[in-house]
Amino acid sequence: MTDESGSSDAGKWEQLNRCPECGADMERAAQVGEQIGLYYRCPTHGRFRYSWDDDRLEPVPSITPSINPPTNDDTR
């Protein structure tokens, strides 16, 4: 009796090493700070995160500053 789930699981994890956009090899990104999860980087398409909810890699939005830049609209 063979365990079919072992071979399909191995194929699924192998897909995490490939960019979903171009199929290039990606490197696993080290976790930094409070970052939780599996993050990968494609040299061409940027960062991806494994979504446990959707069971797939999804693009990580680029980091944007949360502080609004100063404006010259001073009403003093």
C-alpha positions, 0 to 999 in steps of 0.5 A: 500500500502506498501513501499518495499524500506524501508525493502530492505534498512534496510537489506542493511544497516544491511549488513554494520554491517557484514564482507563481508569475514566471516559475523562477526559483525563489529564495525563502526570506528570513523572518524579521521582527513580528513577521509570521508566516512563509515568505519568498522572494522572486528576483523579478516579481518581488515578495510572496507570502504563503496563504494558509487560508487560500493554500497558495502563494500571494503577492505581498504589497510593497511597504508604504509609509503610514505617516502622511508626508508634510504639506505646504498647506499651513493655515496658521 
